[in-house]
Amino acid sequence: MGRSHKPIVWGLFAAGGTVAAFVLPMLILITGTGVGLGLVPESTLQYDNLRALLTHSLTRLVVFGVLFLMLWHAAHRLRITAHDLGVRADTLVATVVYAAAGLGSLLLALALIAI
Amino acid sequence: MSRPYIRPVSRTGWWLAQPRYVRYMLREISSLFIGGYMLIMITGLYRLSQGPQEYAAFLTALLGPAGVAYALVTLVFAAYHTYTWFIVTPKAMPLVIAGKRVPGPLIVAAHWLGFAVVSVALWLLMTAGGA
């Protein structure tokens, strides 16, 4: 009998869900809505500021971990949601969402290495 | 013998039947917006790695009406995710200290305190450079 992949996927889901619960609202407030609503200094999202933040490899490692986990959390929950909405082609759904998360992770790693 | 009665349930619309099913579905749908936001952030970092001009074009789109509207919707879903995640935590991971079970509301409150600390820290870290 083959081993189940469930523990890995569920572990990523739980870890990513926890990270998202603590980090995501403020992260969106700063990166997505804050500048437009005048709550966040405009310079925050400027090139130089972000490059300065990401010069330390520790910051880059943390950014990778945080975004990676949230991405896989979303992928797994999206798979379950598709099932809940009546889509029964689970293998296809799983392939699509995990492939998207895998590609996203790869792109994220490449971007952070290049910065 | 007669066949047992099986109540017909819609495969796609079952969750509209009860408010708590709707709340469940809203929680699950958060993943669509959160996943999308992650892809936006990854794109932003990728543009950042390419250079100032590429990043400037990304930033213009991000701060445009569509970008801000998407972020606002995702912010609401993310806040709802936090709320539901913290509520479930004492049930998913009951905490026992010195043989006594820690009350659920205390665990939830501790998580909100942690949320406040993390949020302030993130704010200071990200906005400090631009001040």
gemmi code that builds the backbone of each chain (N, CA, C; Angstrom):
import gemmi

chains = {
    "A": [
        ("MET", (0.832, -1.202, 0.000), (0.000, 0.000, 0.000), (0.869, 1.256, 0.000)),
        ("GLY", (0.550, 2.167, -0.875), (1.324, 3.398, -0.950), (1.048, 4.299, 0.234)),
        ("ARG", (2.040, 5.061, 0.574), (1.842, 5.993, 1.678), (0.988, 7.165, 1.246)),
        ("SER", (0.206, 7.678, 2.179), (-0.659, 8.817, 1.871), (0.151, 10.113, 1.878)),
        ("HIS", (-0.201, 11.025, 0.972), (0.426, 12.345, 0.974), (-0.300, 13.305, 1.886)),
        ("LYS", (-1.379, 12.820, 2.485), (-2.219, 13.733, 3.263), (-1.485, 14.483, 4.380)),
        ("PRO", (-0.615, 13.795, 5.173), (0.026, 14.528, 6.274), (0.812, 15.739, 5.792)),
        ("ILE", (1.510, 15.614, 4.649), (2.305, 16.730, 4.136), (1.399, 17.886, 3.744)),
        ("VAL", (0.393, 17.566, 2.949), (-0.518, 18.596, 2.460), (-1.259, 19.251, 3.620)),
        ("TRP", (-1.697, 18.421, 4.573), (-2.448, 18.980, 5.686), (-1.534, 19.813, 6.588)),
        ("GLY", (-0.286, 19.381, 6.730), (0.663, 20.159, 7.526), (0.893, 21.534, 6.928)),
        ("LEU", (1.049, 21.593, 5.604), (1.221, 22.884, 4.918), (-0.037, 23.735, 5.077)),
        ("PHE", (-1.202, 23.076, 4.971), (-2.463, 23.795, 5.119), (-2.567, 24.439, 6.499)),
        ("ALA", (-2.273, 23.653, 7.528), (-2.410, 24.155, 8.902), (-1.388, 25.252, 9.192)),
        ("ALA", (-0.141, 25.027, 8.767), (0.901, 26.030, 9.006), (0.577, 27.320, 8.252)),
        ("GLY", (0.176, 27.177, 6.990), (-0.149, 28.353, 6.188), (-1.371, 29.084, 6.713)),
        ("GLY", (-2.346, 28.333, 7.190), (-3.539, 28.961, 7.753), (-3.211, 29.766, 8.998)),
        ("THR", (-2.284, 29.237, 9.807), (-1.884, 29.949, 11.017), (-1.121, 31.222, 10.653)),
        ("VAL", (-0.198, 31.097, 9.722), (0.556, 32.276, 9.284), (-0.394, 33.338, 8.725)),
        ("ALA", (-1.329, 32.908, 7.872), (-2.273, 33.846, 7.271), (-3.110, 34.539, 8.345)),
        ("ALA", (-3.528, 33.773, 9.356), (-4.370, 34.342, 10.413), (-3.650, 35.482, 11.136)),
        ("PHE", (-2.346, 35.304, 11.373), (-1.597, 36.307, 12.125), (-1.108, 37.466, 11.254)),
        ("VAL", (-0.712, 37.173, 10.034), (0.052, 38.135, 9.230), (-0.766, 38.833, 8.150)),
        ("LEU", (-1.676, 38.085, 7.531), (-2.246, 38.554, 6.276), (-3.054, 39.861, 6.350)),
        ("PRO", (-3.949, 40.030, 7.352), (-4.704, 41.299, 7.344), (-3.802, 42.538, 7.303)),
        ("MET", (-2.758, 42.555, 8.154), (-1.873, 43.728, 8.147), (-1.057, 43.804, 6.856)),
        ("LEU", (-0.664, 42.647, 6.345), (0.113, 42.630, 5.097), (-0.705, 43.227, 3.946)),
        ("ILE", (-1.990, 42.887, 3.897), (-2.846, 43.443, 2.843), (-3.079, 44.933, 3.087)),
        ("LEU", (-3.272, 45.284, 4.358), (-3.493, 46.700, 4.673), (-2.313, 47.539, 4.192)),
        ("ILE", (-1.105, 47.029, 4.383), (0.082, 47.799, 3.993), (0.292, 47.760, 2.477)),
        ("THR", (0.221, 46.538, 1.901), (0.593, 46.423, 0.489), (-0.553, 46.706, -0.477)),
        ("GLY", (-1.797, 46.524, -0.015), (-2.890, 46.586, -0.978), (-3.801, 47.782, -0.883)),
        ("THR", (-4.226, 48.119, 0.342), (-5.258, 49.147, 0.479), (-4.757, 50.411, 1.163)),
        ("GLY", (-3.701, 50.283, 1.975), (-3.279, 51.380, 2.848), (-2.840, 52.631, 2.118)),
        ("VAL", (-2.020, 52.450, 1.078), (-1.501, 53.615, 0.360), (-2.648, 54.349, -0.343)),
        ("GLY", (-3.529, 53.557, -0.987), (-4.651, 54.149, -1.696), (-5.592, 54.914, -0.776)),
        ("LEU", (-5.748, 54.421, 0.448), (-6.651, 55.063, 1.398), (-5.939, 56.115, 2.247)),
        ("GLY", (-4.648, 56.305, 1.994), (-3.900, 57.319, 2.726), (-3.518, 56.929, 4.139)),
        ("LEU", (-3.567, 55.625, 4.453), (-3.239, 55.168, 5.811), (-1.766, 54.818, 5.955)),
        ("VAL", (-1.134, 54.570, 4.834), (0.257, 54.113, 4.841), (1.097, 55.107, 4.049)),
        ("PRO", (2.303, 55.470, 4.574), (3.162, 56.387, 3.827), (3.437, 55.868, 2.418)),
        ("GLU", (3.382, 56.739, 1.443), (3.523, 56.332, 0.044), (4.881, 55.682, -0.235)),
        ("SER", (5.888, 56.123, 0.544), (7.245, 55.614, 0.310), (7.384, 54.134, 0.657)),
        ("THR", (6.439, 53.598, 1.448), (6.556, 52.210, 1.925), (6.731, 51.220, 0.793)),
        ("LEU", (5.954, 51.402, -0.277), (5.979, 50.428, -1.366), (6.957, 50.816, -2.474)),
        ("GLN", (7.704, 51.877, -2.264), (8.638, 52.286, -3.311), (9.793, 51.299, -3.439)),
        ("TYR", (10.348, 51.279, -4.625), (11.408, 50.339, -4.998), (12.546, 50.311, -3.973)),
        ("ASP", (13.060, 51.491, -3.649), (14.240, 51.552, -2.780), (13.960, 50.985, -1.392)),
        ("ASN", (12.777, 51.310, -0.857), (12.432, 50.830, 0.482), (12.347, 49.307, 0.521)),
        ("LEU", (11.665, 48.733, -0.462), (11.509, 47.273, -0.476), (12.836, 46.575, -0.747)),
        ("ARG", (13.639, 47.150, -1.656), (14.949, 46.563, -1.916), (15.798, 46.584, -0.642)),
        ("ALA", (15.719, 47.705, 0.107), (16.483, 47.813, 1.351), (16.015, 46.753, 2.355)),
        ("LEU", (14.676, 46.570, 2.428), (14.138, 45.572, 3.357), (14.623, 44.166, 3.003)),
        ("LEU", (14.760, 43.927, 1.714), (15.047, 42.563, 1.256), (16.537, 42.310, 1.028)),
        ("THR", (17.400, 43.246, 1.458), (18.833, 43.008, 1.278), (19.319, 41.901, 2.208)),
        ("HIS", (18.756, 41.838, 3.425), (19.177, 40.786, 4.359), (18.631, 39.442, 3.900)),
        ("SER", (19.493, 38.433, 3.907), (19.015, 37.122, 3.443), (18.015, 36.517, 4.423)),
        ("LEU", (18.104, 36.923, 5.696), (17.137, 36.410, 6.676), (15.722, 36.907, 6.338)),
        ("THR", (15.623, 38.201, 5.976), (14.316, 38.746, 5.578), (13.770, 37.989, 4.377)),
        ("ARG", (14.638, 37.738, 3.428), (14.198, 37.037, 2.218), (13.717, 35.623, 2.544)),
        ("LEU", (14.424, 34.996, 3.471), (14.040, 33.641, 3.880), (12.662, 33.661, 4.557)),
        ("VAL", (12.456, 34.655, 5.417), (11.165, 34.768, 6.109), (10.052, 35.064, 5.107)),
        ("VAL", (10.314, 35.995, 4.184), (9.311, 36.335, 3.165), (8.964, 35.094, 2.348)),
        ("PHE", (9.992, 34.315, 1.994), (9.733, 33.093, 1.242), (8.842, 32.144, 2.042)),
        ("GLY", (9.215, 31.910, 3.294), (8.457, 30.974, 4.129), (7.008, 31.391, 4.296)),
        ("VAL", (6.807, 32.672, 4.574), (5.459, 33.196, 4.834), (4.575, 33.080, 3.590)),
        ("LEU", (5.075, 33.554, 2.445), (4.264, 33.518, 1.222), (4.075, 32.081, 0.736)),
        ("PHE", (5.120, 31.262, 0.840), (5.050, 29.860, 0.436), (3.951, 29.122, 1.203)),
        ("LEU", (3.947, 29.303, 2.529), (2.958, 28.587, 3.341), (1.540, 29.057, 3.045)),
        ("MET", (1.362, 30.379, 2.891), (0.012, 30.887, 2.614), (-0.478, 30.424, 1.245)),
        ("LEU", (0.448, 30.349, 0.294), (0.094, 29.885, -1.051), (-0.410, 28.440, -1.008)),
        ("TRP", (0.287, 27.591, -0.277), (-0.107, 26.171, -0.207), (-1.356, 25.983, 0.635)),
        ("HIS", (-1.506, 26.836, 1.638), (-2.749, 26.820, 2.413), (-3.941, 27.085, 1.494)),
        ("ALA", (-3.823, 28.137, 0.683), (-4.907, 28.515, -0.228), (-5.165, 27.422, -1.254)),
        ("ALA", (-4.088, 26.827, -1.772), (-4.238, 25.782, -2.789), (-5.028, 24.600, -2.247)),
        ("HIS", (-4.672, 24.182, -1.046), (-5.345, 23.018, -0.472), (-6.818, 23.313, -0.164)),
        ("ARG", (-7.065, 24.493, 0.398), (-8.449, 24.833, 0.738), (-9.293, 25.028, -0.525)),
        ("LEU", (-8.650, 25.525, -1.564), (-9.354, 25.709, -2.843), (-9.779, 24.357, -3.412)),
        ("ARG", (-8.912, 23.370, -3.231), (-9.236, 22.012, -3.686), (-10.479, 21.486, -2.958)),
        ("ILE", (-10.508, 21.683, -1.644), (-11.660, 21.239, -0.847), (-12.910, 22.009, -1.261)),
        ("THR", (-12.743, 23.321, -1.501), (-13.878, 24.169, -1.877), (-14.481, 23.709, -3.196)),
        ("ALA", (-13.630, 23.341, -4.149), (-14.123, 22.848, -5.437), (-14.992, 21.608, -5.226)),
        ("HIS", (-14.533, 20.732, -4.350), (-15.315, 19.535, -4.020), (-16.654, 19.928, -3.395)),
        ("ASP", (-16.605, 20.885, -2.458), (-17.829, 21.336, -1.781), (-18.813, 21.980, -2.746)),
        ("LEU", (-18.304, 22.536, -3.826), (-19.183, 23.201, -4.796), (-19.640, 22.234, -5.888)),
        ("GLY", (-19.365, 20.944, -5.681), (-19.917, 19.944, -6.590), (-18.979, 19.475, -7.683)),
        ("VAL", (-17.734, 19.995, -7.683), (-16.765, 19.534, -8.682), (-16.149, 18.230, -8.172)),
        ("ARG", (-16.417, 17.139, -8.874), (-15.977, 15.839, -8.367), (-14.702, 15.342, -9.040)),
        ("ALA", (-14.153, 16.134, -9.979), (-12.910, 15.726, -10.649), (-11.724, 16.100, -9.772)),
        ("ASP", (-11.591, 15.402, -8.624), (-10.615, 15.818, -7.616), (-9.174, 15.719, -8.107)),
        ("THR", (-8.867, 14.669, -8.857), (-7.483, 14.519, -9.336), (-7.088, 15.698, -10.219)),
        ("LEU", (-8.013, 16.089, -11.095), (-7.742, 17.219, -11.977), (-7.592, 18.511, -11.170)),
        ("VAL", (-8.540, 18.736, -10.248), (-8.498, 19.948, -9.410), (-7.201, 19.991, -8.615)),
        ("ALA", (-6.859, 18.847, -7.992), (-5.639, 18.789, -7.180), (-4.412, 19.091, -8.034)),
        ("THR", (-4.372, 18.514, -9.228), (-3.229, 18.755, -10.111), (-3.109, 20.230, -10.447)),
        ("VAL", (-4.256, 20.859, -10.781), (-4.229, 22.272, -11.174), (-3.785, 23.166, -10.010)),
        ("VAL", (-4.415, 22.998, -8.839), (-4.093, 23.915, -7.740), (-2.677, 23.684, -7.198)),
        ("TYR", (-2.259, 22.429, -7.093), (-0.912, 22.175, -6.582), (0.155, 22.565, -7.607)),
        ("ALA", (-0.147, 22.379, -8.890), (0.808, 22.815, -9.919), (0.955, 24.336, -9.880)),
        ("ALA", (-0.179, 25.046, -9.713), (-0.120, 26.507, -9.622), (0.693, 26.937, -8.404)),
        ("ALA", (0.473, 26.248, -7.277), (1.222, 26.576, -6.059), (2.705, 26.252, -6.243)),
        ("GLY", (2.992, 25.154, -6.923), (4.382, 24.787, -7.171), (5.088, 25.799, -8.054)),
        ("LEU", (4.418, 26.207, -9.133), (4.986, 27.213, -10.035), (5.178, 28.538, -9.306)),
        ("GLY", (4.169, 28.918, -8.514), (4.265, 30.151, -7.729), (5.442, 30.111, -6.773)),
        ("SER", (5.641, 28.962, -6.126), (6.758, 28.810, -5.192), (8.095, 28.954, -5.906)),
        ("LEU", (8.179, 28.355, -7.085), (9.413, 28.411, -7.868), (9.724, 29.852, -8.276)),
        ("LEU", (8.685, 30.532, -8.775), (8.848, 31.922, -9.195), (9.256, 32.804, -8.009)),
        ("LEU", (8.635, 32.536, -6.871), (8.944, 33.281, -5.649), (10.406, 33.091, -5.260)),
        ("ALA", (10.865, 31.834, -5.296), (12.262, 31.555, -4.937), (13.213, 32.247, -5.908)),
        ("LEU", (12.920, 32.150, -7.199), (13.785, 32.770, -8.211), (13.840, 34.282, -8.016)),
        ("ALA", (12.658, 34.889, -7.765), (12.612, 36.340, -7.579), (13.435, 36.760, -6.373)),
        ("LEU", (13.292, 36.033, -5.273), (13.999, 36.409, -4.048), (15.499, 36.196, -4.186)),
        ("ILE", (15.898, 35.193, -4.948), (17.327, 34.962, -5.172), (17.902, 36.103, -6.029)),
        ("ALA", (17.092, 36.557, -6.999), (17.580, 37.576, -7.933), (17.624, 38.975, -7.305)),
        ("ILE", (16.804, 39.194, -6.252), (16.749, 40.536, -5.658), (18.061, 40.849, -4.955)),
    ],
    "B": [
        ("MET", (-39.717, -4.900, 0.487), (-39.311, -3.755, 1.309), (-39.160, -2.509, 0.444)),
        ("SER", (-39.619, -1.427, 0.954), (-39.512, -0.192, 0.177), (-38.110, 0.385, 0.293)),
        ("ARG", (-37.744, 1.112, -0.715), (-36.422, 1.737, -0.678), (-36.418, 2.871, 0.339)),
        ("PRO", (-35.306, 3.069, 1.031), (-35.266, 4.176, 1.997), (-35.366, 5.522, 1.284)),
        ("TYR", (-36.011, 6.460, 1.940), (-36.148, 7.793, 1.354), (-34.833, 8.547, 1.462)),
        ("ILE", (-34.360, 9.038, 0.349), (-33.150, 9.861, 0.366), (-33.545, 11.277, -0.025)),
        ("ARG", (-33.314, 12.184, 0.910), (-33.690, 13.568, 0.676), (-32.828, 14.140, -0.443)),
        ("PRO", (-33.436, 14.707, -1.461), (-32.622, 15.271, -2.541), (-31.838, 16.499, -2.066)),
        ("VAL", (-30.532, 16.500, -2.310), (-29.689, 17.625, -1.908), (-28.924, 18.101, -3.142)),
        ("SER", (-28.950, 19.399, -3.364), (-28.227, 19.950, -4.508), (-26.725, 19.832, -4.289)),
        ("ARG", (-26.030, 19.343, -5.288), (-24.595, 19.152, -5.161), (-23.852, 20.483, -5.166)),
        ("THR", (-24.405, 21.461, -5.863), (-23.698, 22.744, -5.963), (-24.262, 23.813, -5.024)),
        ("GLY", (-25.554, 23.702, -4.688), (-26.160, 24.791, -3.928), (-26.563, 24.446, -2.508)),
        ("TRP", (-26.081, 23.282, -1.989), (-26.480, 22.810, -0.654), (-26.160, 23.818, 0.449)),
        ("TRP", (-25.094, 24.570, 0.241), (-24.614, 25.452, 1.303), (-25.497, 26.692, 1.486)),
        ("LEU", (-26.443, 26.899, 0.553), (-27.358, 28.038, 0.690), (-28.511, 27.724, 1.640)),
        ("ALA", (-28.611, 26.472, 2.072), (-29.772, 26.044, 2.850), (-29.787, 26.599, 4.271)),
        ("GLN", (-28.620, 26.839, 4.831), (-28.565, 27.296, 6.223), (-27.494, 28.368, 6.382)),
        ("PRO", (-27.758, 29.360, 7.262), (-26.768, 30.436, 7.459), (-25.391, 29.914, 7.846)),
        ("ARG", (-25.335, 28.841, 8.662), (-23.988, 28.396, 9.054), (-23.263, 27.683, 7.916)),
        ("TYR", (-24.026, 27.123, 6.981), (-23.386, 26.578, 5.783), (-22.822, 27.714, 4.925)),
        ("VAL", (-23.577, 28.819, 4.875), (-23.113, 29.980, 4.098), (-21.827, 30.524, 4.715)),
        ("ARG", (-21.803, 30.605, 6.060), (-20.597, 31.085, 6.738), (-19.416, 30.145, 6.465)),
        ("TYR", (-19.697, 28.856, 6.478), (-18.657, 27.869, 6.158), (-18.111, 28.121, 4.753)),
        ("MET", (-19.031, 28.325, 3.800), (-18.599, 28.512, 2.420), (-17.814, 29.814, 2.254)),
        ("LEU", (-18.231, 30.879, 2.967), (-17.487, 32.147, 2.913), (-16.062, 31.928, 3.420)),
        ("ARG", (-15.934, 31.136, 4.470), (-14.609, 30.850, 5.021), (-13.771, 30.098, 3.999)),
        ("GLU", (-14.383, 29.122, 3.337), (-13.641, 28.323, 2.363), (-13.279, 29.133, 1.120)),
        ("ILE", (-14.214, 29.995, 0.694), (-13.981, 30.812, -0.507), (-12.847, 31.818, -0.276)),
        ("SER", (-12.564, 32.126, 0.994), (-11.453, 33.036, 1.283), (-10.181, 32.563, 0.588)),
        ("SER", (-10.054, 31.248, 0.413), (-8.835, 30.692, -0.190), (-8.628, 31.183, -1.621)),
        ("LEU", (-9.731, 31.405, -2.329), (-9.627, 31.880, -3.711), (-8.973, 33.265, -3.743)),
        ("PHE", (-9.436, 34.135, -2.828), (-8.912, 35.504, -2.804), (-7.507, 35.545, -2.208)),
        ("ILE", (-7.281, 34.749, -1.166), (-5.959, 34.722, -0.548), (-4.931, 34.149, -1.533)),
        ("GLY", (-5.300, 33.072, -2.212), (-4.398, 32.501, -3.217), (-4.085, 33.509, -4.310)),
        ("GLY", (-5.106, 34.215, -4.775), (-4.918, 35.239, -5.796), (-3.990, 36.348, -5.315)),
        ("TYR", (-4.170, 36.724, -4.046), (-3.323, 37.788, -3.500), (-1.864, 37.338, -3.397)),
        ("MET", (-1.667, 36.067, -3.075), (-0.299, 35.535, -3.032), (0.351, 35.626, -4.409)),
        ("LEU", (-0.415, 35.292, -5.445), (0.136, 35.370, -6.805), (0.480, 36.819, -7.158)),
        ("ILE", (-0.349, 37.764, -6.687), (-0.048, 39.185, -6.921), (1.269, 39.573, -6.226)),
        ("MET", (1.418, 39.119, -4.961), (2.631, 39.466, -4.217), (3.877, 38.850, -4.864)),
        ("ILE", (3.737, 37.611, -5.334), (4.871, 36.946, -5.984), (5.232, 37.681, -7.281)),
        ("THR", (4.196, 38.090, -8.024), (4.447, 38.880, -9.240), (5.194, 40.164, -8.887)),
        ("GLY", (4.769, 40.813, -7.812), (5.409, 42.054, -7.382), (6.885, 41.846, -7.056)),
        ("LEU", (7.184, 40.765, -6.343), (8.578, 40.477, -5.996), (9.390, 40.155, -7.245)),
        ("TYR", (8.744, 39.462, -8.173), (9.424, 39.146, -9.430), (9.751, 40.421, -10.203)),
        ("ARG", (8.766, 41.341, -10.262), (8.996, 42.637, -10.925), (10.080, 43.431, -10.192)),
        ("LEU", (10.068, 43.328, -8.877), (11.079, 44.016, -8.073), (12.476, 43.510, -8.422)),
        ("SER", (12.581, 42.213, -8.676), (13.892, 41.635, -9.005), (14.348, 42.047, -10.399)),
        ("GLN", (13.384, 42.446, -11.259), (13.743, 42.802, -12.635), (14.301, 44.214, -12.749)),
        ("GLY", (13.858, 45.117, -11.853), (14.389, 46.479, -11.894), (13.341, 47.521, -11.591)),
        ("PRO", (13.781, 48.766, -11.406), (12.881, 49.852, -10.980), (11.736, 50.125, -11.959)),
        ("GLN", (12.022, 50.073, -13.249), (10.971, 50.403, -14.219), (9.880, 49.341, -14.252)),
        ("GLU", (10.330, 48.082, -14.256), (9.363, 46.986, -14.254), (8.503, 47.045, -12.991)),
        ("TYR", (9.160, 47.340, -11.869), (8.427, 47.386, -10.611), (7.458, 48.563, -10.590)),
        ("ALA", (7.865, 49.689, -11.150), (7.001, 50.877, -11.166), (5.700, 50.589, -11.915)),
        ("ALA", (5.818, 49.832, -13.022), (4.615, 49.480, -13.787), (3.693, 48.586, -12.964)),
        ("PHE", (4.286, 47.647, -12.234), (3.494, 46.770, -11.367), (2.786, 47.583, -10.287)),
        ("LEU", (3.545, 48.521, -9.691), (2.999, 49.306, -8.583), (1.814, 50.167, -9.043)),
        ("THR", (1.919, 50.696, -10.248), (0.821, 51.498, -10.798), (-0.459, 50.661, -10.887)),
        ("ALA", (-0.304, 49.417, -11.368), (-1.464, 48.530, -11.476), (-2.000, 48.159, -10.101)),
        ("LEU", (-1.073, 47.875, -9.177), (-1.462, 47.471, -7.819), (-2.268, 48.564, -7.117)),
        ("LEU", (-1.858, 49.810, -7.331), (-2.502, 50.918, -6.634), (-3.625, 51.547, -7.452)),
        ("GLY", (-3.919, 50.972, -8.614), (-5.052, 51.422, -9.411), (-6.361, 50.953, -8.792)),
        ("PRO", (-7.492, 51.436, -9.337), (-8.808, 51.114, -8.761), (-9.068, 49.609, -8.653)),
        ("ALA", (-8.718, 48.855, -9.698), (-8.971, 47.410, -9.681), (-8.126, 46.731, -8.605)),
        ("GLY", (-6.864, 47.145, -8.513), (-5.967, 46.563, -7.523), (-6.433, 46.821, -6.103)),
        ("VAL", (-6.817, 48.060, -5.834), (-7.267, 48.425, -4.484), (-8.588, 47.722, -4.157)),
        ("ALA", (-9.487, 47.633, -5.141), (-10.772, 46.957, -4.913), (-10.542, 45.481, -4.577)),
        ("TYR", (-9.661, 44.825, -5.342), (-9.369, 43.415, -5.070), (-8.757, 43.253, -3.680)),
        ("ALA", (-7.846, 44.164, -3.328), (-7.202, 44.087, -2.019), (-8.221, 44.281, -0.898)),
        ("LEU", (-9.179, 45.186, -1.097), (-10.199, 45.431, -0.075), (-11.038, 44.181, 0.173)),
        ("VAL", (-11.476, 43.549, -0.902), (-12.272, 42.317, -0.769), (-11.439, 41.243, -0.067)),
        ("THR", (-10.170, 41.113, -0.484), (-9.296, 40.099, 0.114), (-9.045, 40.401, 1.587)),
        ("LEU", (-8.957, 41.695, 1.916), (-8.753, 42.086, 3.320), (-9.913, 41.604, 4.191)),
        ("VAL", (-11.137, 41.768, 3.691), (-12.315, 41.306, 4.439), (-12.269, 39.786, 4.623)),
        ("PHE", (-11.955, 39.079, 3.545), (-11.863, 37.616, 3.635), (-10.731, 37.188, 4.569)),
        ("ALA", (-9.609, 37.898, 4.516), (-8.471, 37.548, 5.366), (-8.824, 37.756, 6.839)),
        ("ALA", (-9.523, 38.860, 7.128), (-9.937, 39.116, 8.506), (-10.911, 38.029, 8.973)),
        ("TYR", (-11.797, 37.605, 8.090), (-12.736, 36.540, 8.436), (-11.995, 35.215, 8.649)),
        ("HIS", (-10.971, 34.986, 7.841), (-10.146, 33.786, 8.025), (-9.506, 33.798, 9.416)),
        ("THR", (-8.930, 34.965, 9.797), (-8.293, 35.083, 11.114), (-9.305, 34.773, 12.219)),
        ("TYR", (-10.469, 35.396, 12.125), (-11.523, 35.215, 13.118), (-11.896, 33.736, 13.260)),
        ("THR", (-12.140, 33.076, 12.131), (-12.564, 31.674, 12.185), (-11.415, 30.763, 12.617)),
        ("TRP", (-10.201, 31.091, 12.184), (-9.044, 30.245, 12.527), (-8.801, 30.246, 14.033)),
        ("PHE", (-8.878, 31.443, 14.647), (-8.639, 31.546, 16.083), (-9.733, 30.820, 16.867)),
        ("ILE", (-10.970, 30.887, 16.387), (-12.069, 30.223, 17.089), (-11.880, 28.705, 17.086)),
        ("VAL", (-11.376, 28.189, 15.985), (-11.225, 26.735, 15.852), (-10.023, 26.218, 16.652)),
        ("THR", (-9.014, 27.091, 16.855), (-7.753, 26.634, 17.464), (-7.924, 25.852, 18.769)),
        ("PRO", (-8.691, 26.348, 19.778), (-8.808, 25.566, 21.010), (-9.472, 24.208, 20.790)),
        ("LYS", (-10.283, 24.104, 19.728), (-10.923, 22.813, 19.443), (-9.952, 21.872, 18.727)),
        ("ALA", (-9.131, 22.457, 17.836), (-8.184, 21.631, 17.079), (-6.989, 21.239, 17.946)),
        ("MET", (-6.561, 22.164, 18.814), (-5.408, 21.891, 19.669), (-5.712, 22.257, 21.121)),
        ("PRO", (-6.460, 21.404, 21.828), (-6.758, 21.691, 23.238), (-5.453, 21.748, 24.034)),
        ("LEU", (-5.367, 22.730, 24.923), (-4.131, 22.936, 25.673), (-4.353, 22.539, 27.138)),
        ("VAL", (-3.471, 21.678, 27.631), (-3.571, 21.247, 29.030), (-2.305, 21.674, 29.755)),
        ("ILE", (-2.468, 22.486, 30.813), (-1.321, 22.912, 31.609), (-1.530, 22.441, 33.044)),
        ("ALA", (-0.543, 21.720, 33.579), (-0.593, 21.188, 34.945), (-1.876, 20.396, 35.190)),
        ("GLY", (-2.233, 19.577, 34.230), (-3.396, 18.716, 34.393), (-4.731, 19.402, 34.199)),
        ("LYS", (-4.705, 20.720, 33.971), (-5.959, 21.450, 33.787), (-6.090, 21.907, 32.349)),
        ("ARG", (-7.288, 21.799, 31.841), (-7.525, 22.234, 30.483), (-7.691, 23.752, 30.443)),
        ("VAL", (-6.893, 24.404, 29.586), (-6.976, 25.863, 29.465), (-8.294, 26.218, 28.756)),
        ("PRO", (-9.069, 27.158, 29.349), (-10.362, 27.509, 28.735), (-10.189, 28.036, 27.312)),
        ("GLY", (-11.082, 27.619, 26.419), (-11.022, 28.014, 25.020), (-10.943, 29.511, 24.801)),
        ("PRO", (-11.826, 30.296, 25.445), (-11.796, 31.753, 25.230), (-10.447, 32.390, 25.571)),
        ("LEU", (-9.749, 31.790, 26.565), (-8.432, 32.312, 26.945), (-7.429, 32.083, 25.802)),
        ("ILE", (-7.504, 30.909, 25.192), (-6.616, 30.597, 24.059), (-6.893, 31.542, 22.898)),
        ("VAL", (-8.190, 31.763, 22.628), (-8.572, 32.670, 21.537), (-8.059, 34.085, 21.825)),
        ("ALA", (-8.227, 34.543, 23.075), (-7.776, 35.891, 23.454), (-6.265, 36.021, 23.298)),
        ("ALA", (-5.538, 34.963, 23.682), (-4.077, 34.984, 23.544), (-3.678, 35.107, 22.079)),
        ("HIS", (-4.435, 34.436, 21.228), (-4.144, 34.527, 19.796), (-4.376, 35.943, 19.273)),
        ("TRP", (-5.441, 36.586, 19.731), (-5.694, 37.972, 19.286), (-4.596, 38.913, 19.781)),
        ("LEU", (-4.088, 38.639, 20.978), (-2.968, 39.442, 21.489), (-1.755, 39.253, 20.580)),
        ("GLY", (-1.489, 38.003, 20.241), (-0.396, 37.710, 19.314), (-0.601, 38.392, 17.970)),
        ("PHE", (-1.831, 38.387, 17.505), (-2.175, 39.050, 16.242), (-1.824, 40.544, 16.307)),
        ("ALA", (-2.168, 41.182, 17.440), (-1.882, 42.609, 17.602), (-0.376, 42.863, 17.579)),
        ("VAL", (0.377, 42.010, 18.281), (1.835, 42.171, 18.334), (2.450, 42.008, 16.943)),
        ("VAL", (2.039, 40.955, 16.247), (2.565, 40.696, 14.904), (2.226, 41.848, 13.964)),
        ("SER", (0.975, 42.335, 14.048), (0.543, 43.418, 13.162), (1.355, 44.685, 13.383)),
        ("VAL", (1.555, 45.047, 14.651), (2.326, 46.254, 14.950), (3.773, 46.091, 14.487)),
        ("ALA", (4.343, 44.908, 14.742), (5.727, 44.650, 14.343), (5.888, 44.763, 12.825)),
        ("LEU", (4.933, 44.187, 12.105), (4.988, 44.219, 10.642), (4.867, 45.645, 10.126)),
        ("TRP", (3.972, 46.384, 10.744), (3.773, 47.785, 10.379), (5.064, 48.574, 10.570)),
        ("LEU", (5.677, 48.421, 11.764), (6.904, 49.166, 12.064), (8.016, 48.774, 11.096)),
        ("LEU", (8.134, 47.467, 10.839), (9.199, 46.976, 9.965), (9.061, 47.525, 8.548)),
        ("MET", (7.828, 47.505, 8.035), (7.656, 47.873, 6.636), (7.569, 49.363, 6.390)),
        ("THR", (7.084, 50.127, 7.366), (6.928, 51.570, 7.137), (8.115, 52.369, 7.657)),
        ("ALA", (8.963, 51.749, 8.483), (10.068, 52.486, 9.097), (11.013, 53.053, 8.046)),
        ("GLY", (11.346, 52.228, 7.035), (12.312, 52.646, 6.031), (11.849, 53.851, 5.241)),
        ("GLY", (10.527, 53.993, 5.125), (10.011, 55.080, 4.300), (9.741, 56.345, 5.085)),
        ("ALA", (9.896, 56.286, 6.417), (9.534, 57.439, 7.247), (10.544, 58.566, 7.109)),
    ],
}
model = gemmi.Model(1)
for chain_id, residues in chains.items():
    chain = gemmi.Chain(chain_id)
    for i, (resn, *xyz) in enumerate(residues, 1):
        res = gemmi.Residue()
        res.name, res.seqid = resn, gemmi.SeqId(i, " ")
        for name, pos in zip(("N", "CA", "C"), xyz):
            atom = gemmi.Atom()
            atom.name, atom.element = name, gemmi.Element(name[0])
            atom.pos, atom.b_iso = gemmi.Position(*pos), 0.0
            res.add_atom(atom)
        chain.add_residue(res)
    model.add_chain(chain)
structure = gemmi.Structure()
structure.add_model(model)
structure.setup_entities()
